C-alpha cells in the first residue's frame, strides 16, 4: 500500500504536526505499569476538535484498552455528529518516543475501518516515531482483507 514517509515533523503540514504533539501528550498520561509501553492517540474531528486517548493496562489481561480504541470510543460517545478526519499515534518507551512508528493492533485497525465506513470518508492515520513518520491516507489501507458488515449476511 502507499504511504508518505517523513524523517521529522518539521517537513509535515502544521495540522499533522500538532496532532502528533497531542498524541505524545496523550501517551505521557497512559497507565502502563506492566509493559511500561505508553501509547497515545489523538483524533482530529471535522470541526477542529482534538480528542486524546491513552492505553490503560489491567492486571487481568486482556482487560486493558488501547489508546486508539479509547480515543475513538470517546469521540463517538461524546462528539455525536462530528466526524474523525485523522488520527495520530505515538508510543513512549522509557519516557522517550519510540525509534520506529508503532502501528495500531488488529482490533484498533478494525475499529478505525468500521468508523471510516460508517462515516463514508477516509480517516488519515499518522504513525509517529523518532526516526520517521508514516502518513496513510485511509485506515482501510491498514486492513486489505477487512471484515465488514457485509460479511454478516
C-alpha positions in Angstrom: 0.0 0.0 0.0 1.0 3.6 -0.4 2.1 6.0 2.3 4.1 9.1 2.8 7.2 9.0 4.9 8.8 12.0 6.7 12.1 12.0 8.5 10.8 14.6 11.0 7.7 16.5 11.8 9.2 19.8 10.5 8.5 18.6 6.9 4.8 18.0 7.6 1.7 20.2 7.4 1.1 22.1 10.7 -2.2 20.3 11.4 -0.4 16.8 11.2 2.5 18.0 13.4 0.1 19.4 16.1 -1.8 16.1 16.0 1.4 14.2 16.7 2.2 16.5 19.6 -1.2 15.8 21.0 -0.6 12.0 20.7 2.7 12.4 22.6 0.9 14.3 25.3 -1.8 11.6 25.4 0.9 8.9 25.7 2.5 10.6 28.6 -0.7 10.0 30.5 -1.0 6.3 29.8 -1.4 3.8 32.6 1.1 1.1 31.7 2.5 -0.4 34.9 3.1 -3.8 33.4 4.5 -3.2 29.9 5.8 0.3 30.6 4.9 0.9 26.9 2.9 4.1 26.8 0.8 4.7 23.7 -1.2 7.8 22.9 -3.7 8.6 20.2 -5.1 12.0 19.1 -8.1 12.2 16.8 -8.8 15.3 14.8 -12.6 15.8 14.2 -14.0 17.7 11.3 -14.8 20.7 13.4 -11.2 21.1 14.6 -11.7 19.4 18.0 -8.9 17.1 19.1 -9.8 14.0 21.2 -7.0 12.2 23.1 -6.8 8.7 24.3 -4.1 6.6 26.1 -3.6 2.9 26.7 -4.9 1.7 30.0 -3.5 -1.6 31.2 -5.0 -4.0 33.7 -3.6 -6.9 35.7 -6.4 -9.1 34.3 -5.1 -9.3 30.8 -6.5 -8.6 28.2 -8.9 -6.3 30.1 -7.0 -3.1 29.2 -7.7 -0.7 26.4 -5.6 0.6 23.6 -5.1 4.3 23.0 -6.8 4.3 19.6 -9.8 2.4 21.0 -10.0 4.8 23.9 -9.9 7.9 21.8 -12.3 6.6 19.1 -14.8 5.3 21.6 -14.7 8.7 23.5 -15.2 10.7 20.3 -18.1 8.5 19.1 -19.8 8.7 22.6 -19.2 12.4 23.3 -19.0 14.1 19.9 -22.1 12.9 18.1 -22.3 14.4 14.6 -18.6 15.1 14.4 -16.5 13.0 12.0 -12.9 11.9 12.6 -10.7 13.0 9.8 -7.3 12.0 11.1 -5.6 10.0 14.0 -2.0 10.3 15.1 -0.5 7.5 17.2 2.7 7.8 19.2 4.4 5.5 21.7 6.8 6.2 24.5 9.2 3.6 25.9 11.4 4.6 28.8 9.8 8.1 28.6 11.0 8.6 25.0 9.3 8.4 21.6 10.0 5.0 20.1 12.5 4.9 17.3 10.1 3.3 14.8 6.4 4.3 14.4 4.0 1.9 16.2 1.1 0.8 14.1 -2.3 0.0 15.6 -3.2 -3.5 16.6 -5.7 -5.6 14.6 -8.6 -4.7 16.9 -7.9 -1.0 16.6 -7.5 -1.2 12.9 -10.9 -2.9 12.7 -12.4 -0.2 14.8 -10.9 2.6 12.6 -12.1 0.9 9.4 -15.6 0.5 10.8 -15.7 4.1 11.7 -14.4 5.1 8.3 -17.1 3.0 6.6 -19.8 4.4 9.0 -18.8 8.0 8.1 -18.3 7.3 4.4 -15.0 9.1 4.3 -11.3 8.2 4.9 -9.5 8.7 8.2 -5.9 9.6 7.8 -3.6 7.6 10.0 -0.3 9.2 11.2 2.2 6.9 12.8 5.0 8.9 14.7 8.4 7.6 15.5 11.7 9.3 16.3 13.4 8.3 13.1 10.4 8.5 10.7 6.7 9.3 10.5 4.3 7.5 8.2 1.1 9.0 6.9 -1.5 6.7 5.5 -4.4 8.4 3.8 -7.1 5.8 4.8 -7.4 3.4 7.7 -8.7 0.9 5.1 -5.2 0.6 3.7 -4.1 -1.0 7.0 -6.5 -3.9 6.5 -6.8 -5.1 2.9 -8.9 -8.1 3.9 -11.0 -6.3 6.4 -14.2 -7.7 8.0 -17.3 -5.6 7.3 -21.0 -5.7 8.0 -21.5 -7.2 4.5 -19.9 -10.4 5.8 -22.7 -10.7 8.4 -25.2 -11.6 5.7 
